[in-house]
Amino acid sequence: MADITDLPVMSRADALAISFAGFNDVPHKAIDVPDGAFTITARTSEGRRVTFCFLEKTYGGPPRFIDIQFHDRGTHIPNADGGVSPTFNAFAITRGGRFVADSRSLDEARKPTILVLSLDKAGEEAAHPTRPDGGRKDRDLADLLDRAAAVIADPDSEIRSDRNDLVDSLHAEAAIRRQRTDAS
């Protein structure tokens, strides 16, 4: 079992004073996470549970990413181990309060089951792999092509109100592929 020093709950200023990070001016619980895989589990007063699993890049090494999972939304999907994983909503916010990622509008089958937070410092990030389809997943592209086929097959249908959005999406996909072809 990992040796953990149990520090008391403290103010943000106290956390900063002992070299921890601070976020918002609320009580802080500072924890020295040991090397190797390690999970912190938390529960709210309403019984809502979340886990933060710190995982290493090499066995027994310092943590390099965190798998975050919310366990009590009440929904789940099958996972790769033959069991089920809970699904949840997540979003990321950038400068100006803009959302750069937001799962709330996704169908249940596409909601995240794990949110992965990388602990890489600037310059340590692995190169982001280039997808052969320019970034759009096969399922998304298939949905886009189905929408296009529906408009072509029945131009007077209710899909027609979506027509401009569809045309813009098709042009964007074509531009991505054209740029990839021109670059190679």
C-alpha positions in Angstrom: 0.0 0.0 0.0 1.3 3.5 -0.9 2.5 5.7 2.0 0.3 8.8 2.0 0.8 11.8 4.2 -2.7 12.9 5.3 -2.6 16.7 5.3 -5.5 18.6 6.8 -8.0 20.6 4.8 -6.6 24.0 4.3 -7.2 27.3 2.5 -6.1 28.0 -1.0 -3.4 30.3 0.3 -2.1 27.5 2.6 -2.0 25.1 -0.3 -0.1 27.5 -2.4 2.3 28.2 0.4 3.3 24.5 0.6 3.8 24.3 -3.2 0.5 22.8 -4.2 -1.7 24.4 -6.8 -4.9 26.3 -5.9 -8.2 26.7 -7.7 -10.9 29.1 -6.5 -10.8 30.5 -3.0 -12.4 27.5 -1.3 -11.1 24.8 1.1 -8.4 22.6 -0.4 -7.4 19.0 0.4 -3.7 18.6 -0.7 -2.5 15.1 -1.5 0.9 13.9 -2.5 0.2 11.2 -5.2 2.7 8.4 -5.1 4.4 6.9 -8.2 2.6 4.0 -9.8 -1.1 3.7 -10.5 -3.2 5.3 -7.7 -6.9 6.1 -7.4 -8.5 8.9 -5.4 -12.2 8.3 -4.8 -14.6 11.1 -3.7 -18.2 11.2 -2.7 -20.5 14.2 -2.3 -23.1 14.7 0.4 -25.7 13.4 -2.0 -23.7 10.2 -2.6 -22.5 11.1 -6.1 -19.1 9.4 -6.7 -16.2 10.3 -8.8 -12.8 8.6 -9.2 -9.4 10.1 -10.3 -7.1 7.3 -11.3 -3.5 8.6 -11.7 -1.7 6.4 -14.2 2.0 6.2 -15.2 3.6 6.0 -18.6 6.0 3.3 -17.4 5.3 0.7 -14.7 5.8 2.2 -11.2 6.8 5.6 -12.6 5.4 9.0 -11.9 1.8 9.7 -13.0 1.5 11.1 -16.5 -2.3 11.1 -17.0 -5.5 10.9 -15.0 -8.6 8.8 -15.9 -11.6 10.6 -14.4 -14.9 8.8 -14.1 -18.3 9.8 -12.7 -20.2 6.8 -11.4 -23.7 7.9 -10.6 -25.4 9.4 -13.6 -27.5 6.2 -13.9 -26.5 5.3 -17.4 -23.9 2.9 -18.8 -22.6 1.3 -22.0 -20.7 -2.0 -22.7 -16.9 -1.7 -22.4 -14.0 -3.5 -24.0 -13.7 -5.9 -21.0 -17.1 -7.4 -21.5 -18.6 -5.4 -18.6 -20.2 -2.0 -18.5 -18.9 1.5 -17.9 -20.8 4.5 -16.6 -21.5 7.3 -19.0 -21.5 11.0 -18.1 -21.4 14.5 -19.5 -18.3 16.5 -19.7 -17.2 19.7 -21.3 -14.0 21.8 -21.6 -13.9 25.6 -21.4 -11.3 27.9 -22.9 -10.6 31.7 -22.9 -13.7 33.8 -23.1 -15.9 31.0 -21.7 -16.0 29.2 -25.0 -16.7 25.4 -25.0 -14.0 23.5 -26.9 -15.5 20.1 -26.2 -19.0 19.3 -25.0 -20.6 15.9 -24.7 -24.0 17.0 -23.5 -25.6 16.9 -27.0 -24.3 13.4 -27.9 -26.4 10.3 -28.0 -26.1 8.1 -25.0 -24.0 5.5 -26.9 -21.4 8.2 -27.7 -21.1 9.9 -24.3 -17.8 9.5 -22.6 -17.1 6.8 -20.0 -13.6 8.1 -19.1 -12.3 11.6 -19.3 -8.5 11.5 -19.7 -6.4 14.5 -18.4 -2.8 14.5 -19.7 -0.2 15.6 -17.2 2.3 16.5 -19.9 4.2 19.8 -19.7 4.3 22.1 -22.8 6.8 20.5 -25.2 6.4 17.0 -23.8 3.2 16.3 -25.6 3.3 13.4 -28.0 2.5 14.3 -31.6 -1.2 14.2 -32.2 -1.8 11.3 -34.7 -3.2 12.4 -38.0 -6.3 10.6 -38.8 -6.6 9.2 -42.4 -10.0 10.8 -42.7 -8.8 14.3 -41.7 -10.2 14.1 -38.2 -13.8 13.1 -38.7 -14.7 9.7 -37.3 -16.1 7.1 -39.7 -19.5 7.1 -38.0 -19.7 10.9 -38.2 -18.8 10.8 -41.9 -21.3 8.0 -42.5 -24.0 10.1 -40.8 -23.1 13.1 -43.0 -23.2 11.0 -46.2 -26.6 9.6 -45.1 -27.9 13.1 -44.7 -26.6 14.1 -48.1 -28.2 11.0 -49.7 -31.5 11.8 -48.0 -31.5 15.3 -49.5 -30.6 14.1 -52.9 -33.2 11.3 -52.8 -36.0 13.6 -51.6 -35.1 17.3 -52.0 -38.6 18.4 -50.8 -38.4 16.5 -47.4 -38.1 18.2 -44.0 -34.3 17.7 -44.3 -34.4 20.6 -46.7 -34.4 23.0 -43.8 -31.0 21.5 -42.8 -29.7 21.9 -46.3 -27.4 24.9 -45.8 -25.8 23.3 -42.8 -25.3 20.1 -44.7 -23.8 21.9 -47.7 -21.4 23.7 -45.3 -20.4 20.4 -43.7 -19.8 18.7 -47.1 -17.6 21.7 -48.3 -15.6 21.5 -45.0 -15.0 17.8 -45.5 -14.0 18.3 -49.1 -11.5 21.1 -48.0 -9.9 18.8 -45.4 -9.3 16.1 -47.9 -8.1 18.5 -50.6 -5.6 20.0 -48.2 -4.3 16.5 -47.3 -4.0 15.6 -50.9 -2.2 18.8 -51.8 0.2 18.3 -48.8 1.3 14.8 -49.9 
